[in-house]
């Protein structure tokens, strides 16, 4: 089995983790109302983009389930309480679509 993290994705994901760490180090209780609003809207937009990227990769990731022996790739990214509880393998990511809130741009 190949490494779980390819060099193609490792560096961008490390940068993303670093940015998340930087944001987490800022104490929201000392930020203005506008700053907190800016963060909440920015995080909502970033989550939507992350979900879009996840879905883009899920759509072409049936090979992961084949290689790992899972029933579907959803077992890798799905809710741990639901893993193995499916009656049949979902087709191309259907059934493991993450739930997100949509935030409209103002």
N, CA, C and O of each residue as an XYZ file, in Angstrom:
424
protein
N       0.843     -1.181      0.000
C       0.000      0.000      0.000
C       0.886      1.242      0.000
O       1.910      1.277      0.683
N       0.496      2.254     -0.761
C       1.265      3.482     -0.843
C       1.112      4.301      0.435
O       0.216      4.062      1.244
N       1.999      5.261      0.593
C       1.917      6.172      1.730
C       0.584      6.916      1.709
O       0.049      7.224      0.644
N       0.058      7.200      2.895
C      -1.223      7.910      2.989
C      -1.109      9.355      2.520
O      -2.113      9.940      2.113
N       0.053      9.935      2.562
C       0.209     11.345      2.211
C       1.254     11.460      1.109
O       2.429     11.164      1.327
N       0.830     11.884     -0.061
C       1.774     12.053     -1.149
C       2.457     13.402     -1.016
O       1.955     14.293     -0.331
N       3.583     13.552     -1.659
C       4.286     14.827     -1.610
C       3.472     15.933     -2.266
O       3.669     17.109     -1.960
N       2.556     15.572     -3.168
C       1.720     16.564     -3.840
C       0.809     17.277     -2.840
O       0.612     18.488     -2.944
N       0.259     16.552     -1.885
C      -0.686     17.130     -0.933
C      -0.070     17.510      0.410
O      -0.618     18.357      1.115
N       1.047     16.908      0.774
C       1.614     17.097      2.112
C       1.932     18.560      2.417
O       1.552     19.061      3.475
N       2.608     19.238      1.530
C       3.034     20.618      1.803
C       1.845     21.575      1.906
O       1.794     22.361      2.852
N       0.886     21.544      0.973
C      -0.277     22.432      1.127
C      -1.083     22.133      2.390
O      -1.576     23.056      3.038
N      -1.223     20.847      2.750
C      -1.959     20.512      3.970
C      -1.208     20.965      5.215
O      -1.831     21.363      6.199
N       0.120     20.909      5.187
C       0.918     21.435      6.305
C       0.717     22.937      6.449
O       0.597     23.444      7.564
N       0.679     23.657      5.316
C       0.431     25.107      5.370
C      -0.951     25.400      5.928
O      -1.122     26.312      6.738
N      -1.942     24.620      5.491
C      -3.305     24.792      5.989
C      -3.352     24.567      7.497
O      -3.982     25.340      8.218
N      -2.700     23.526      7.973
C      -2.653     23.253      9.412
C      -1.978     24.405     10.159
O      -2.401     24.766     11.257
N      -0.944     24.974      9.570
C      -0.258     26.108     10.187
C      -1.157     27.327     10.303
O      -1.159     28.013     11.326
N      -1.915     27.593      9.256
C      -2.857     28.724      9.272
C      -3.930     28.497     10.329
O      -4.299     29.422     11.053
N      -4.434     27.261     10.418
C      -5.438     26.956     11.439
C      -4.871     27.129     12.842
O      -5.554     27.628     13.736
N      -3.625     26.719     13.032
C      -2.969     26.928     14.327
C      -2.834     28.413     14.646
O      -3.046     28.837     15.782
N      -2.478     29.198     13.626
C      -2.342     30.647     13.811
C      -3.677     31.272     14.210
O      -3.732     32.098     15.121
N      -4.749     30.880     13.527
C      -6.078     31.400     13.869
C      -6.483     30.985     15.278
O      -7.065     31.781     16.014
N      -6.181     29.749     15.656
C      -6.543     29.253     16.980
C      -5.783     29.962     18.088
O      -6.231     29.976     19.235
N      -4.641     30.550     17.761
C      -3.847     31.237     18.784
C      -4.373     32.638     19.088
O      -3.914     33.272     20.039
N      -5.322     33.128     18.305
C      -5.902     34.456     18.516
C      -7.099     34.315     19.451
O      -8.029     33.562     19.163
N      -7.077     35.027     20.556
C      -8.152     34.947     21.547
C      -9.359     35.755     21.080
O      -9.279     36.981     21.002
N     -10.481     35.094     20.765
C     -11.645     35.820     20.264
C     -12.277     36.741     21.303
O     -12.921     37.728     20.947
N     -12.099     36.427     22.575
C     -12.719     37.271     23.601
C     -12.130     38.685     23.641
O     -12.726     39.585     24.233
N     -10.985     38.884     23.027
C     -10.359     40.205     23.000
C     -10.469     40.873     21.634
O      -9.822     41.891     21.389
N     -11.277     40.315     20.749
C     -11.447     40.866     19.410
C     -12.736     41.684     19.347
O     -13.677     41.461     20.110
N     -12.749     42.625     18.428
C     -13.941     43.461     18.259
C     -15.059     42.637     17.618
O     -14.826     41.556     17.077
N     -16.261     43.166     17.693
C     -17.404     42.515     17.065
C     -17.157     42.325     15.568
O     -17.447     41.264     15.015
N     -16.628     43.344     14.924
C     -16.340     43.260     13.493
C     -15.312     42.200     13.177
O     -15.441     41.485     12.184
N     -14.282     42.089     14.018
C     -13.258     41.068     13.790
C     -13.838     39.660     13.942
O     -13.527     38.767     13.155
N     -14.681     39.471     14.957
C     -15.301     38.151     15.150
C     -16.224     37.817     13.985
O     -16.268     36.674     13.531
N     -16.963     38.816     13.500
C     -17.829     38.610     12.347
C     -16.995     38.238     11.122
O     -17.346     37.322     10.378
N     -15.898     38.950     10.920
C     -15.001     38.666      9.800
C     -14.476     37.231      9.868
O     -14.432     36.532      8.856
N     -14.079     36.799     11.067
C     -13.569     35.439     11.227
C     -14.661     34.408     10.941
O     -14.427     33.445     10.211
N     -15.841     34.603     11.507
C     -16.916     33.632     11.314
C     -17.300     33.487      9.850
O     -17.504     32.372      9.370
N     -17.400     34.602      9.137
C     -17.714     34.545      7.710
C     -16.576     33.909      6.920
O     -16.817     33.117      6.008
N     -15.352     34.249      7.262
C     -14.200     33.663      6.576
C     -14.096     32.166      6.803
O     -13.783     31.413      5.879
N     -14.356     31.732      8.027
C     -14.311     30.300      8.338
C     -15.420     29.566      7.577
O     -15.189     28.478      7.050
N     -16.618     30.150      7.516
C     -17.719     29.525      6.787
C     -17.367     29.367      5.312
O     -17.647     28.328      4.715
N     -16.766     30.371      4.734
C     -16.364     30.290      3.317
C     -15.268     29.244      3.125
O     -15.290     28.478      2.162
N     -14.307     29.220      4.056
C     -13.221     28.245      3.959
C     -13.757     26.820      4.094
O     -13.307     25.919      3.386
N     -14.716     26.610      5.000
C     -15.309     25.280      5.152
C     -16.000     24.854      3.864
O     -15.890     23.699      3.454
N     -16.703     25.768      3.231
C     -17.376     25.435      1.973
C     -16.357     25.038      0.910
O     -16.588     24.101      0.145
N     -15.250     25.736      0.862
C     -14.209     25.395     -0.112
C     -13.572     24.048      0.207
O     -13.265     23.276     -0.702
N     -13.370     23.761      1.499
C     -12.817     22.464      1.891
C     -13.766     21.328      1.513
O     -13.328     20.288      1.021
N     -15.052     21.525      1.739
C     -16.036     20.508      1.374
C     -16.037     20.302     -0.141
O     -16.109     19.167     -0.613
N     -15.960     21.379     -0.893
C     -15.924     21.259     -2.351
C     -14.698     20.452     -2.793
O     -14.793     19.612     -3.687
N     -13.570     20.707     -2.174
C     -12.354     19.963     -2.517
C     -12.504     18.491     -2.126
O     -12.102     17.601     -2.875
N     -13.082     18.244     -0.956
C     -13.299     16.871     -0.516
C     -14.207     16.121     -1.500
O     -13.918     14.983     -1.872
N     -15.292     16.757     -1.914
C     -16.212     16.120     -2.853
C     -15.556     15.868     -4.207
O     -15.815     14.852     -4.852
N     -14.706     16.801     -4.632
C     -14.010     16.643     -5.909
C     -13.124     15.402     -5.889
O     -13.040     14.673     -6.878
N     -12.469     15.168     -4.764
C     -11.591     14.004     -4.650
C     -12.399     12.732     -4.389
O     -12.074     11.673     -4.924
N     -13.448     12.829     -3.572
C     -14.300     11.659     -3.327
C     -14.863     11.087     -4.625
O     -15.003      9.872     -4.768
N     -15.178     11.957     -5.550
C     -15.784     11.534     -6.806
C     -14.881     10.603     -7.616
O     -15.362      9.858     -8.469
N     -13.600     10.643     -7.355
C     -12.660      9.809     -8.118
C     -11.835      8.898     -7.209
O     -10.723      8.509     -7.567
N     -12.370      8.556     -6.036
C     -11.578      7.824     -5.042
C     -12.075      6.425     -4.728
O     -11.780      5.897     -3.655
N     -12.812      5.820     -5.622
C     -13.252      4.446     -5.396
C     -12.068      3.493     -5.219
O     -12.187      2.457     -4.564
N     -10.933      3.852     -5.803
C      -9.748      3.010     -5.697
C      -9.255      2.871     -4.262
O      -8.610      1.877     -3.927
N      -9.548      3.849     -3.409
C      -9.133      3.758     -2.004
C      -9.836      2.586     -1.333
O      -9.202      1.796     -0.633
N     -11.146      2.471     -1.545
C     -11.905      1.371     -0.956
C     -11.402      0.024     -1.466
O     -11.295     -0.936     -0.702
N     -11.096     -0.042     -2.756
C     -10.584     -1.284     -3.332
C      -9.256     -1.651     -2.665
O      -9.036     -2.806     -2.302
N      -8.389     -0.676     -2.509
C      -7.059     -0.945     -1.949
C      -7.110     -1.275     -0.462
O      -6.341     -2.114      0.006
N      -7.997     -0.635      0.284
C      -8.057     -0.840      1.738
C      -9.007     -1.962      2.143
O      -8.973     -2.425      3.283
N      -9.851     -2.398      1.217
C     -10.807     -3.446      1.543
C     -12.069     -2.937      2.214
O     -12.893     -3.731      2.667
N     -12.232     -1.613      2.283
C     -13.448     -1.043      2.851
C     -14.588     -1.198      1.853
O     -14.369     -1.447      0.668
N     -15.808     -1.045      2.357
C     -16.969     -1.136      1.471
C     -17.049      0.071      0.550
O     -17.514     -0.043     -0.584
N     -16.602      1.220      1.026
C     -16.570      2.425      0.198
C     -15.550      3.385      0.776
O     -15.086      3.207      1.902
N     -15.202      4.405      0.004
C     -14.289      5.431      0.490
C     -14.921      6.200      1.649
O     -14.212      6.824      2.439
N     -16.241      6.158      1.755
C     -16.937      6.838      2.850
C     -16.504      6.300      4.206
O     -16.565      7.016      5.205
N     -16.067      5.043      4.251
C     -15.591      4.492      5.516
C     -14.331      5.203      5.992
O     -14.045      5.224      7.189
N     -13.586      5.777      5.073
C     -12.378      6.516      5.431
C     -12.717      7.884      6.017
O     -12.102      8.304      6.997
N     -13.682      8.578      5.432
C     -13.972      9.959      5.832
C     -15.306     10.127      6.541
O     -15.611     11.218      7.022
N     -16.102      9.078      6.616
C     -17.442      9.189      7.173
C     -17.466      9.225      8.691
O     -16.432      9.142      9.354
N     -18.672      9.353      9.221
C     -18.923      9.360     10.650
C     -18.529      8.005     11.232
O     -19.029      6.978     10.771
N     -17.639      7.972     12.239
C     -17.200      6.693     12.805
C     -18.355      5.853     13.341
O     -18.260      4.626     13.355
N     -19.439      6.484     13.781
C     -20.591      5.744     14.297
C     -21.355      5.042     13.183
O     -22.093      4.093     13.449
N     -21.192      5.491     11.938
C     -21.925      4.913     10.818
C     -21.074      3.964      9.983
O     -21.592      3.321      9.071
N     -19.794      3.864     10.271
C     -18.921      2.995      9.482
C     -19.379      1.554      9.599
O     -19.610      1.041     10.693
N     -19.502      0.921      8.458
C     -19.898     -0.477      8.433
C     -21.384     -0.699      8.617
O     -21.842     -1.840      8.554
N     -22.151      0.354      8.843
C     -23.582      0.211      9.101
C     -24.419      0.345      7.836
O     -25.645      0.248      7.897
N     -23.789      0.563      6.709
C     -24.533      0.751      5.470
C     -24.992     -0.588      4.907
O     -24.281     -1.586      5.024
N     -26.167     -0.619      4.302
C     -26.684     -1.851      3.689
C     -25.981     -2.167      2.388
O     -25.838     -3.332      2.015
N     -25.535     -1.110      1.687
C     -24.846     -1.324      0.421
C     -23.820     -0.216      0.246
O     -23.883      0.819      0.909
N     -22.892     -0.443     -0.640
C     -21.860      0.546     -0.898
C     -22.453      1.712     -1.674
O     -23.030      1.504     -2.742
N     -22.326      2.940     -1.162
C     -22.822      4.093     -1.915
C     -22.022      4.284     -3.198
O     -20.834      3.965     -3.258
N     -22.672      4.794     -4.196
C     -22.016      5.031     -5.478
C     -21.282      6.356     -5.467
O     -21.878      7.402     -5.208
N     -19.990      6.315     -5.746
C     -19.154      7.502     -5.918
C     -19.412      8.599     -4.890
O     -19.701      9.740     -5.251
N     -19.307      8.258     -3.631
C     -19.395      9.274     -2.593
C     -20.793      9.568     -2.104
O     -20.945     10.242     -1.085
N     -21.829      9.091     -2.786
C     -23.183      9.349     -2.330
C     -23.357      8.656     -0.995
O     -22.997      7.487     -0.853
N     -23.898      9.350     -0.026
C     -24.083      8.772      1.292
C     -23.056      9.243      2.298
O     -23.244      9.064      3.501
N     -21.979      9.836      1.832
C     -20.993     10.375      2.765
C     -20.746     11.847      2.487
O     -19.673     12.378      2.775
N     -21.746     12.493      1.928
C     -21.623     13.909      1.634
C     -21.676     14.677      2.941
O     -22.640     14.544      3.694
N     -20.656     15.481      3.226
C     -20.645     16.228      4.473
C     -21.766     17.254      4.532
O     -22.182     17.804      3.512
N     -22.248     17.502      5.746
C     -23.278     18.516      5.944
C     -22.588     19.849      6.197
O     -21.706     19.949      7.050
N     -22.995     20.874      5.448
C     -22.400     22.197      5.633
C     -23.483     23.269      5.567
O     -24.534     23.085      4.953
N     -23.201     24.354      6.196
C     -24.075     25.519      6.082
C     -23.570     26.381      4.942
O     -22.361     26.553      4.785
N     -24.456     26.911      4.163
C     -24.076     27.770      3.046
C     -24.200     29.214      3.507
O     -25.234     29.632      4.028
N     -23.125     29.966      3.306
C     -23.113     31.373      3.672
C     -23.025     32.198      2.407
O     -22.079     32.057      1.631
N     -24.000     33.052      2.198
C     -24.020     33.876      1.002
C     -23.042     35.040      1.152
O     -22.912     35.616      2.232
N     -22.365     35.376      0.077
C     -21.500     36.565      0.086
C     -22.373     37.793      0.205
O     -23.479     37.847     -0.332
N     -21.866     38.762      0.905
C     -22.608     40.019      1.047
C     -22.073     41.049      0.113
O     -22.570     42.175      0.085
